[in-house]
């Protein structure tokens, strides 16, 4: 991710290609992080609209939405 965060997932038979993350800035100054995996870049991009809706519904001051390609490493 842009801030250097590295997410490691365990072995899986699913064909995930991308990882998405939402870092929400709450009204009280705290942050909350939501993340998930997608089987394509297009699928990951479709998570942005629900993130915008969540920001409105939950009253977030703001949020960052990021997508990165997964990189497979040997076990």
N, CA, C and O atoms as a CHARMM CRD file, in Angstrom:
* protein
*
  300
    1    1 UNK  N      0.84500  -1.17800   0.00000 PROA 1      0.00000
    2    1 UNK  CA     0.00000   0.00000   0.00000 PROA 1      0.00000
    3    1 UNK  C      0.89100   1.24400   0.00000 PROA 1      0.00000
    4    1 UNK  O      2.10600   1.15800   0.17800 PROA 1      0.00000
    5    2 UNK  N      0.27200   2.37200  -0.19900 PROA 2      0.00000
    6    2 UNK  CA     1.02100   3.62400  -0.29300 PROA 2      0.00000
    7    2 UNK  C      1.81500   3.92800   0.97900 PROA 2      0.00000
    8    2 UNK  O      2.88200   4.53900   0.91600 PROA 2      0.00000
    9    3 UNK  N      1.29400   3.50200   2.12900 PROA 3      0.00000
   10    3 UNK  CA     1.97700   3.77800   3.39600 PROA 3      0.00000
   11    3 UNK  C      2.98000   2.69000   3.78200 PROA 3      0.00000
   12    3 UNK  O      3.53000   2.72300   4.88300 PROA 3      0.00000
   13    4 UNK  N      3.22400   1.72600   2.88900 PROA 4      0.00000
   14    4 UNK  CA     4.18800   0.66300   3.15600 PROA 4      0.00000
   15    4 UNK  C      3.60200  -0.56900   3.80500 PROA 4      0.00000
   16    4 UNK  O      4.31700  -1.54600   4.02500 PROA 4      0.00000
   17    5 UNK  N      2.30600  -0.54900   4.12000 PROA 5      0.00000
   18    5 UNK  CA     1.66100  -1.69900   4.74100 PROA 5      0.00000
   19    5 UNK  C      1.69200  -2.88700   3.78000 PROA 5      0.00000
   20    5 UNK  O      1.39800  -2.74700   2.59200 PROA 5      0.00000
   21    6 UNK  N      2.04800  -4.04800   4.30500 PROA 6      0.00000
   22    6 UNK  CA     2.07100  -5.27500   3.51100 PROA 6      0.00000
   23    6 UNK  C      1.09100  -6.24700   4.14000 PROA 6      0.00000
   24    6 UNK  O      1.19800  -6.55400   5.32700 PROA 6      0.00000
   25    7 UNK  N      0.15200  -6.72700   3.37000 PROA 7      0.00000
   26    7 UNK  CA    -0.85200  -7.68300   3.83700 PROA 7      0.00000
   27    7 UNK  C     -0.49000  -9.04800   3.30500 PROA 7      0.00000
   28    7 UNK  O     -0.25400  -9.20800   2.10700 PROA 7      0.00000
   29    8 UNK  N     -0.44400 -10.03900   4.18300 PROA 8      0.00000
   30    8 UNK  CA    -0.15300 -11.40900   3.77700 PROA 8      0.00000
   31    8 UNK  C     -1.39900 -12.25000   4.01500 PROA 8      0.00000
   32    8 UNK  O     -1.98800 -12.21000   5.09500 PROA 8      0.00000
   33    9 UNK  N     -1.79400 -13.00900   3.00300 PROA 9      0.00000
   34    9 UNK  CA    -2.92100 -13.92800   3.16800 PROA 9      0.00000
   35    9 UNK  C     -2.36800 -15.33800   3.06200 PROA 9      0.00000
   36    9 UNK  O     -1.33700 -15.57200   2.43300 PROA 9      0.00000
   37   10 UNK  N     -3.06500 -16.26400   3.68300 PROA 10     0.00000
   38   10 UNK  CA    -2.62600 -17.65400   3.66600 PROA 10     0.00000
   39   10 UNK  C     -2.88200 -18.30900   2.32400 PROA 10     0.00000
   40   10 UNK  O     -3.47200 -17.70600   1.42700 PROA 10     0.00000
   41   11 UNK  N     -2.44400 -19.51900   2.19700 PROA 11     0.00000
   42   11 UNK  CA    -2.69100 -20.26300   0.95400 PROA 11     0.00000
   43   11 UNK  C     -4.19600 -20.33400   0.65900 PROA 11     0.00000
   44   11 UNK  O     -5.01300 -20.51900   1.56100 PROA 11     0.00000
   45   12 UNK  N     -4.53200 -20.18500  -0.59400 PROA 12     0.00000
   46   12 UNK  CA    -5.92900 -20.25300  -1.01400 PROA 12     0.00000
   47   12 UNK  C     -6.00800 -20.81700  -2.43000 PROA 12     0.00000
   48   12 UNK  O     -5.08700 -20.65400  -3.23100 PROA 12     0.00000
   49   13 UNK  N     -7.10400 -21.47000  -2.71700 PROA 13     0.00000
   50   13 UNK  CA    -7.31200 -21.97400  -4.07300 PROA 13     0.00000
   51   13 UNK  C     -8.08600 -20.96200  -4.91700 PROA 13     0.00000
   52   13 UNK  O     -8.23200 -21.13600  -6.12600 PROA 13     0.00000
   53   14 UNK  N     -8.58500 -19.89400  -4.26600 PROA 14     0.00000
   54   14 UNK  CA    -9.28500 -18.83700  -5.00900 PROA 14     0.00000
   55   14 UNK  C     -8.30500 -18.05700  -5.86600 PROA 14     0.00000
   56   14 UNK  O     -7.12900 -17.93100  -5.52600 PROA 14     0.00000
   57   15 UNK  N     -8.79100 -17.54500  -6.96200 PROA 15     0.00000
   58   15 UNK  CA    -7.93300 -16.82200  -7.89900 PROA 15     0.00000
   59   15 UNK  C     -7.98000 -15.31300  -7.65700 PROA 15     0.00000
   60   15 UNK  O     -8.32200 -14.54800  -8.56000 PROA 15     0.00000
   61   16 UNK  N     -7.63900 -14.88700  -6.44700 PROA 16     0.00000
   62   16 UNK  CA    -7.62000 -13.45700  -6.14000 PROA 16     0.00000
   63   16 UNK  C     -6.47800 -12.78600  -6.89100 PROA 16     0.00000
   64   16 UNK  O     -5.38400 -13.34100  -6.99300 PROA 16     0.00000
   65   17 UNK  N     -6.73400 -11.59000  -7.41600 PROA 17     0.00000
   66   17 UNK  CA    -5.70200 -10.84400  -8.13600 PROA 17     0.00000
   67   17 UNK  C     -5.39300  -9.50200  -7.49300 PROA 17     0.00000
   68   17 UNK  O     -4.31100  -8.95100  -7.69500 PROA 17     0.00000
   69   18 UNK  N     -6.34300  -8.96700  -6.71200 PROA 18     0.00000
   70   18 UNK  CA    -6.16700  -7.63600  -6.13400 PROA 18     0.00000
   71   18 UNK  C     -6.65300  -7.59500  -4.68500 PROA 18     0.00000
   72   18 UNK  O     -7.48200  -8.39600  -4.25300 PROA 18     0.00000
   73   19 UNK  N     -6.10500  -6.63800  -3.96600 PROA 19     0.00000
   74   19 UNK  CA    -6.43200  -6.38400  -2.56900 PROA 19     0.00000
   75   19 UNK  C     -6.91200  -4.94100  -2.50400 PROA 19     0.00000
   76   19 UNK  O     -6.30200  -4.05400  -3.10200 PROA 19     0.00000
   77   20 UNK  N     -8.00400  -4.69900  -1.78000 PROA 20     0.00000
   78   20 UNK  CA    -8.48300  -3.33200  -1.61800 PROA 20     0.00000
   79   20 UNK  C     -8.54500  -3.00200  -0.13200 PROA 20     0.00000
   80   20 UNK  O     -8.74500  -3.87900   0.70900 PROA 20     0.00000
   81   21 UNK  N     -8.36800  -1.71100   0.17300 PROA 21     0.00000
   82   21 UNK  CA    -8.38200  -1.27600   1.56600 PROA 21     0.00000
   83   21 UNK  C     -9.05000   0.08600   1.65000 PROA 21     0.00000
   84   21 UNK  O     -8.82900   0.96400   0.81500 PROA 21     0.00000
   85   22 UNK  N     -9.87000   0.23800   2.67900 PROA 22     0.00000
   86   22 UNK  CA   -10.49000   1.51800   2.99900 PROA 22     0.00000
   87   22 UNK  C     -9.97500   1.92300   4.37700 PROA 22     0.00000
   88   22 UNK  O    -10.11300   1.16900   5.34100 PROA 22     0.00000
   89   23 UNK  N     -9.38700   3.10200   4.46900 PROA 23     0.00000
   90   23 UNK  CA    -8.98700   3.65700   5.76100 PROA 23     0.00000
   91   23 UNK  C     -9.93000   4.82700   6.01700 PROA 23     0.00000
   92   23 UNK  O     -9.82300   5.88000   5.38900 PROA 23     0.00000
   93   24 UNK  N    -10.85100   4.62300   6.94900 PROA 24     0.00000
   94   24 UNK  CA   -11.87600   5.62300   7.23400 PROA 24     0.00000
   95   24 UNK  C    -11.44300   6.50700   8.40000 PROA 24     0.00000
   96   24 UNK  O    -10.97100   6.01600   9.42500 PROA 24     0.00000
   97   25 UNK  N    -11.60800   7.80100   8.23100 PROA 25     0.00000
   98   25 UNK  CA   -11.33500   8.76400   9.30200 PROA 25     0.00000
   99   25 UNK  C    -12.66500   9.06500   9.99200 PROA 25     0.00000
  100   25 UNK  O    -13.57100   9.64600   9.39500 PROA 25     0.00000
  101   26 UNK  N    -12.76500   8.66500  11.24700 PROA 26     0.00000
  102   26 UNK  CA   -14.00400   8.83100  11.99500 PROA 26     0.00000
  103   26 UNK  C    -14.11200  10.23600  12.57000 PROA 26     0.00000
  104   26 UNK  O    -13.11700  10.95400  12.66600 PROA 26     0.00000
  105   27 UNK  N    -15.32200  10.62300  12.94900 PROA 27     0.00000
  106   27 UNK  CA   -15.57800  11.95000  13.51300 PROA 27     0.00000
  107   27 UNK  C    -14.75300  12.21700  14.77000 PROA 27     0.00000
  108   27 UNK  O    -14.37500  13.35900  15.03200 PROA 27     0.00000
  109   28 UNK  N    -14.47000  11.16500  15.55200 PROA 28     0.00000
  110   28 UNK  CA   -13.72900  11.34400  16.80700 PROA 28     0.00000
  111   28 UNK  C    -12.20800  11.36900  16.59300 PROA 28     0.00000
  112   28 UNK  O    -11.44700  11.41400  17.56000 PROA 28     0.00000
  113   29 UNK  N    -11.77000  11.33900  15.33800 PROA 29     0.00000
  114   29 UNK  CA   -10.34200  11.39200  15.03800 PROA 29     0.00000
  115   29 UNK  C     -9.67700  10.03200  14.89800 PROA 29     0.00000
  116   29 UNK  O     -8.54400   9.94900  14.42600 PROA 29     0.00000
  117   30 UNK  N    -10.35000   8.98000  15.29400 PROA 30     0.00000
  118   30 UNK  CA    -9.81300   7.62900  15.12200 PROA 30     0.00000
  119   30 UNK  C     -9.93900   7.18600  13.67800 PROA 30     0.00000
  120   30 UNK  O    -10.62500   7.82100  12.87600 PROA 30     0.00000
  121   31 UNK  N     -9.27300   6.09100  13.35600 PROA 31     0.00000
  122   31 UNK  CA    -9.41400   5.50600  12.03000 PROA 31     0.00000
  123   31 UNK  C     -9.91200   4.08700  12.15700 PROA 31     0.00000
  124   31 UNK  O     -9.71000   3.42800  13.17700 PROA 31     0.00000
  125   32 UNK  N    -10.56000   3.62900  11.11600 PROA 32     0.00000
  126   32 UNK  CA   -11.04700   2.25300  11.03500 PROA 32     0.00000
  127   32 UNK  C    -10.64800   1.73100   9.66100 PROA 32     0.00000
  128   32 UNK  O    -10.73600   2.45200   8.66700 PROA 32     0.00000
  129   33 UNK  N    -10.20700   0.46900   9.60600 PROA 33     0.00000
  130   33 UNK  CA    -9.71700  -0.10300   8.35900 PROA 33     0.00000
  131   33 UNK  C    -10.60300  -1.26700   7.93500 PROA 33     0.00000
  132   33 UNK  O    -10.95400  -2.12700   8.74400 PROA 33     0.00000
  133   34 UNK  N    -10.95600  -1.28000   6.66000 PROA 34     0.00000
  134   34 UNK  CA   -11.72900  -2.35700   6.05000 PROA 34     0.00000
  135   34 UNK  C    -10.93300  -2.84700   4.85100 PROA 34     0.00000
  136   34 UNK  O    -10.33000  -2.04300   4.14100 PROA 34     0.00000
  137   35 UNK  N    -10.92200  -4.15400   4.61600 PROA 35     0.00000
  138   35 UNK  CA   -10.14800  -4.67200   3.49200 PROA 35     0.00000
  139   35 UNK  C    -10.80200  -5.91800   2.93000 PROA 35     0.00000
  140   35 UNK  O    -11.66700  -6.53300   3.55300 PROA 35     0.00000
  141   36 UNK  N    -10.36200  -6.26800   1.73600 PROA 36     0.00000
  142   36 UNK  CA   -10.86800  -7.47600   1.10400 PROA 36     0.00000
  143   36 UNK  C    -10.05600  -7.81000  -0.13100 PROA 36     0.00000
  144   36 UNK  O     -9.14700  -7.07600  -0.51800 PROA 36     0.00000
  145   37 UNK  N    -10.39900  -8.91900  -0.73300 PROA 37     0.00000
  146   37 UNK  CA    -9.71100  -9.40100  -1.93300 PROA 37     0.00000
  147   37 UNK  C    -10.70900  -9.48400  -3.07300 PROA 37     0.00000
  148   37 UNK  O    -11.90800  -9.65300  -2.85300 PROA 37     0.00000
  149   38 UNK  N    -10.20900  -9.36700  -4.28000 PROA 38     0.00000
  150   38 UNK  CA   -11.06700  -9.43100  -5.46500 PROA 38     0.00000
  151   38 UNK  C    -10.42100 -10.31800  -6.51800 PROA 38     0.00000
  152   38 UNK  O     -9.20900 -10.53100  -6.51300 PROA 38     0.00000
  153   39 UNK  N    -11.24400 -10.82600  -7.41300 PROA 39     0.00000
  154   39 UNK  CA   -10.76000 -11.72300  -8.46600 PROA 39     0.00000
  155   39 UNK  C    -10.36300 -10.97300  -9.73800 PROA 39     0.00000
  156   39 UNK  O     -9.92000 -11.57500 -10.71500 PROA 39     0.00000
  157   40 UNK  N    -10.53200  -9.63600  -9.70600 PROA 40     0.00000
  158   40 UNK  CA   -10.11700  -8.81000 -10.85200 PROA 40     0.00000
  159   40 UNK  C    -10.00500  -7.36200 -10.39700 PROA 40     0.00000
  160   40 UNK  O    -10.54100  -6.98000  -9.35700 PROA 40     0.00000
  161   41 UNK  N     -9.30500  -6.56900 -11.18400 PROA 41     0.00000
  162   41 UNK  CA    -9.20300  -5.14300 -10.88900 PROA 41     0.00000
  163   41 UNK  C    -10.58200  -4.49600 -10.97600 PROA 41     0.00000
  164   41 UNK  O    -10.92500  -3.64500 -10.15500 PROA 41     0.00000
  165   42 UNK  N    -11.36500  -4.89500 -11.96100 PROA 42     0.00000
  166   42 UNK  CA   -12.71400  -4.33600 -12.12200 PROA 42     0.00000
  167   42 UNK  C    -13.57700  -4.62400 -10.89500 PROA 42     0.00000
  168   42 UNK  O    -14.31800  -3.75400 -10.43800 PROA 42     0.00000
  169   43 UNK  N    -13.48200  -5.83000 -10.36600 PROA 43     0.00000
  170   43 UNK  CA   -14.25300  -6.18600  -9.16600 PROA 43     0.00000
  171   43 UNK  C    -13.80900  -5.33100  -7.98600 PROA 43     0.00000
  172   43 UNK  O    -14.64500  -4.85400  -7.21900 PROA 43     0.00000
  173   44 UNK  N    -12.51400  -5.13400  -7.83600 PROA 44     0.00000
  174   44 UNK  CA   -12.00300  -4.31100  -6.73600 PROA 44     0.00000
  175   44 UNK  C    -12.47800  -2.86400  -6.88000 PROA 44     0.00000
  176   44 UNK  O    -12.86100  -2.23900  -5.89000 PROA 44     0.00000
  177   45 UNK  N    -12.45800  -2.33400  -8.08900 PROA 45     0.00000
  178   45 UNK  CA   -12.89900  -0.95400  -8.32300 PROA 45     0.00000
  179   45 UNK  C    -14.36300  -0.75300  -7.97000 PROA 45     0.00000
  180   45 UNK  O    -14.76200   0.34200  -7.57300 PROA 45     0.00000
  181   46 UNK  N    -15.16200  -1.79300  -8.11000 PROA 46     0.00000
  182   46 UNK  CA   -16.59300  -1.69500  -7.78600 PROA 46     0.00000
  183   46 UNK  C    -16.83700  -1.52000  -6.29100 PROA 46     0.00000
  184   46 UNK  O    -17.96900  -1.23900  -5.89600 PROA 46     0.00000
  185   47 UNK  N    -15.83900  -1.67300  -5.46200 PROA 47     0.00000
  186   47 UNK  CA   -15.99100  -1.48200  -4.01200 PROA 47     0.00000
  187   47 UNK  C    -15.99100  -0.00600  -3.63600 PROA 47     0.00000
  188   47 UNK  O    -16.37600   0.34400  -2.52100 PROA 47     0.00000
  189   48 UNK  N    -15.56600   0.86200  -4.54300 PROA 48     0.00000
  190   48 UNK  CA   -15.48200   2.29400  -4.22600 PROA 48     0.00000
  191   48 UNK  C    -16.86000   2.90700  -3.97800 PROA 48     0.00000
  192   48 UNK  O    -17.02700   3.66800  -3.02500 PROA 48     0.00000
  193   49 UNK  N    -17.83000   2.59600  -4.80100 PROA 49     0.00000
  194   49 UNK  CA   -19.17200   3.17200  -4.62300 PROA 49     0.00000
  195   49 UNK  C    -19.76800   2.79000  -3.26700 PROA 49     0.00000
  196   49 UNK  O    -20.31000   3.66100  -2.58600 PROA 49     0.00000
  197   50 UNK  N    -19.69200   1.52400  -2.84800 PROA 50     0.00000
  198   50 UNK  CA   -20.19200   1.19600  -1.50500 PROA 50     0.00000
  199   50 UNK  C    -19.40900   1.91300  -0.39500 PROA 50     0.00000
  200   50 UNK  O    -19.96900   2.22400   0.65700 PROA 50     0.00000
  201   51 UNK  N    -18.12400   2.17300  -0.62800 PROA 51     0.00000
  202   51 UNK  CA   -17.32500   2.90600   0.36400 PROA 51     0.00000
  203   51 UNK  C    -17.84200   4.33600   0.50300 PROA 51     0.00000
  204   51 UNK  O    -17.93000   4.85900   1.61500 PROA 51     0.00000
  205   52 UNK  N    -18.18300   4.96700  -0.61200 PROA 52     0.00000
  206   52 UNK  CA   -18.73100   6.31800  -0.56200 PROA 52     0.00000
  207   52 UNK  C    -20.06800   6.34000   0.17100 PROA 52     0.00000
  208   52 UNK  O    -20.34500   7.26000   0.94100 PROA 52     0.00000
  209   53 UNK  N    -20.89000   5.32800  -0.06800 PROA 53     0.00000
  210   53 UNK  CA   -22.17000   5.22100   0.63400 PROA 53     0.00000
  211   53 UNK  C    -21.95100   5.00800   2.13000 PROA 53     0.00000
  212   53 UNK  O    -22.64000   5.61200   2.95100 PROA 53     0.00000
  213   54 UNK  N    -20.99600   4.15100   2.48300 PROA 54     0.00000
  214   54 UNK  CA   -20.68400   3.90600   3.89600 PROA 54     0.00000
  215   54 UNK  C    -20.22000   5.18700   4.57200 PROA 54     0.00000
  216   54 UNK  O    -20.57800   5.45200   5.71900 PROA 54     0.00000
  217   55 UNK  N    -19.42600   5.98000   3.86800 PROA 55     0.00000
  218   55 UNK  CA   -18.93900   7.24400   4.43200 PROA 55     0.00000
  219   55 UNK  C    -20.11200   8.17100   4.77300 PROA 55     0.00000
  220   55 UNK  O    -20.11900   8.81100   5.82400 PROA 55     0.00000
  221   56 UNK  N    -21.08400   8.23500   3.89000 PROA 56     0.00000
  222   56 UNK  CA   -22.26600   9.06900   4.15300 PROA 56     0.00000
  223   56 UNK  C    -23.09200   8.50800   5.30000 PROA 56     0.00000
  224   56 UNK  O    -23.48600   9.24100   6.20700 PROA 56     0.00000
  225   57 UNK  N    -23.35200   7.21000   5.25700 PROA 57     0.00000
  226   57 UNK  CA   -24.20400   6.57700   6.26900 PROA 57     0.00000
  227   57 UNK  C    -23.58100   6.62200   7.66500 PROA 57     0.00000
  228   57 UNK  O    -24.28900   6.80500   8.65600 PROA 57     0.00000
  229   58 UNK  N    -22.27100   6.45800   7.74400 PROA 58     0.00000
  230   58 UNK  CA   -21.59600   6.37100   9.04400 PROA 58     0.00000
  231   58 UNK  C    -21.00300   7.69500   9.50300 PROA 58     0.00000
  232   58 UNK  O    -20.46900   7.78700  10.60800 PROA 58     0.00000
  233   59 UNK  N    -21.09100   8.70300   8.67700 PROA 59     0.00000
  234   59 UNK  CA   -20.61000  10.01500   9.06800 PROA 59     0.00000
  235   59 UNK  C    -19.09700  10.13800   9.14400 PROA 59     0.00000
  236   59 UNK  O    -18.57700  10.88100   9.97700 PROA 59     0.00000
  237   60 UNK  N    -18.38100   9.41400   8.28200 PROA 60     0.00000
  238   60 UNK  CA   -16.92500   9.53100   8.26700 PROA 60     0.00000
  239   60 UNK  C    -16.53500  10.93300   7.83900 PROA 60     0.00000
  240   60 UNK  O    -17.20400  11.54300   7.00600 PROA 60     0.00000
  241   61 UNK  N    -15.44300  11.44800   8.41200 PROA 61     0.00000
  242   61 UNK  CA   -14.90800  12.74400   7.98100 PROA 61     0.00000
  243   61 UNK  C    -14.26000  12.60400   6.61000 PROA 61     0.00000
  244   61 UNK  O    -14.22300  13.56200   5.83700 PROA 61     0.00000
  245   62 UNK  N    -13.75800  11.43600   6.31000 PROA 62     0.00000
  246   62 UNK  CA   -13.11900  11.17000   5.02600 PROA 62     0.00000
  247   62 UNK  C    -12.63000   9.74300   4.99200 PROA 62     0.00000
  248   62 UNK  O    -12.70300   9.02400   5.98800 PROA 62     0.00000
  249   63 UNK  N    -12.12600   9.33300   3.83000 PROA 63     0.00000
  250   63 UNK  CA   -11.57500   7.98800   3.72800 PROA 63     0.00000
  251   63 UNK  C    -10.63300   7.90000   2.54100 PROA 63     0.00000
  252   63 UNK  O    -10.72700   8.67400   1.58800 PROA 63     0.00000
  253   64 UNK  N     -9.72900   6.94400   2.62100 PROA 64     0.00000
  254   64 UNK  CA    -8.82900   6.63400   1.50900 PROA 64     0.00000
  255   64 UNK  C     -9.21400   5.25300   1.00500 PROA 64     0.00000
  256   64 UNK  O     -9.40000   4.32500   1.79200 PROA 64     0.00000
  257   65 UNK  N     -9.33100   5.12300  -0.30900 PROA 65     0.00000
  258   65 UNK  CA    -9.64200   3.83800  -0.93100 PROA 65     0.00000
  259   65 UNK  C     -8.47400   3.46500  -1.82300 PROA 65     0.00000
  260   65 UNK  O     -8.12000   4.20900  -2.73700 PROA 65     0.00000
  261   66 UNK  N     -7.87300   2.30800  -1.55700 PROA 66     0.00000
  262   66 UNK  CA    -6.68300   1.89000  -2.29800 PROA 66     0.00000
  263   66 UNK  C     -6.84700   0.47700  -2.83400 PROA 66     0.00000
  264   66 UNK  O     -7.50800  -0.36500  -2.22500 PROA 66     0.00000
  265   67 UNK  N     -6.23500   0.23600  -3.98100 PROA 67     0.00000
  266   67 UNK  CA    -6.22100  -1.09300  -4.59300 PROA 67     0.00000
  267   67 UNK  C     -4.78400  -1.39500  -5.00100 PROA 67     0.00000
  268   67 UNK  O     -4.09300  -0.54700  -5.56800 PROA 67     0.00000
  269   68 UNK  N     -4.34900  -2.60700  -4.70600 PROA 68     0.00000
  270   68 UNK  CA    -3.03700  -3.05200  -5.17700 PROA 68     0.00000
  271   68 UNK  C     -3.16800  -4.46300  -5.73600 PROA 68     0.00000
  272   68 UNK  O     -4.04800  -5.22800  -5.34300 PROA 68     0.00000
  273   69 UNK  N     -2.28300  -4.78300  -6.65000 PROA 69     0.00000
  274   69 UNK  CA    -2.25100  -6.12000  -7.22800 PROA 69     0.00000
  275   69 UNK  C     -1.59300  -7.07500  -6.23000 PROA 69     0.00000
  276   69 UNK  O     -0.58400  -6.73600  -5.61000 PROA 69     0.00000
  277   70 UNK  N     -2.16400  -8.25400  -6.08200 PROA 70     0.00000
  278   70 UNK  CA    -1.55900  -9.26600  -5.21400 PROA 70     0.00000
  279   70 UNK  C     -0.33700  -9.85400  -5.88300 PROA 70     0.00000
  280   70 UNK  O     -0.31100 -10.03300  -7.10100 PROA 70     0.00000
  281   71 UNK  N      0.66100 -10.15000  -5.10000 PROA 71     0.00000
  282   71 UNK  CA     1.87900 -10.75500  -5.58500 PROA 71     0.00000
  283   71 UNK  C      2.06900 -12.08500  -4.85100 PROA 71     0.00000
  284   71 UNK  O      2.12400 -12.12400  -3.62200 PROA 71     0.00000
  285   72 UNK  N      2.16700 -13.16200  -5.61400 PROA 72     0.00000
  286   72 UNK  CA     2.33200 -14.47700  -5.00500 PROA 72     0.00000
  287   72 UNK  C      3.81000 -14.68800  -4.65900 PROA 72     0.00000
  288   72 UNK  O      4.70500 -14.42500  -5.46300 PROA 72     0.00000
  289   73 UNK  N      4.02700 -15.17000  -3.43900 PROA 73     0.00000
  290   73 UNK  CA     5.39100 -15.47400  -2.99300 PROA 73     0.00000
  291   73 UNK  C      5.45600 -16.93600  -2.60000 PROA 73     0.00000
  292   73 UNK  O      4.45400 -17.49800  -2.15900 PROA 73     0.00000
  293   74 UNK  N      6.62000 -17.57000  -2.75000 PROA 74     0.00000
  294   74 UNK  CA     6.75500 -18.97500  -2.36800 PROA 74     0.00000
  295   74 UNK  C      6.55800 -19.14500  -0.86600 PROA 74     0.00000
  296   74 UNK  O      6.90300 -18.26400  -0.07900 PROA 74     0.00000
  297   75 UNK  N      6.01000 -20.26500  -0.48700 PROA 75     0.00000
  298   75 UNK  CA     5.72700 -20.52800   0.93600 PROA 75     0.00000
  299   75 UNK  C      6.97100 -20.73400   1.74400 PROA 75     0.00000
  300   75 UNK  O      6.89200 -20.96400   2.95100 PROA 75     0.00000
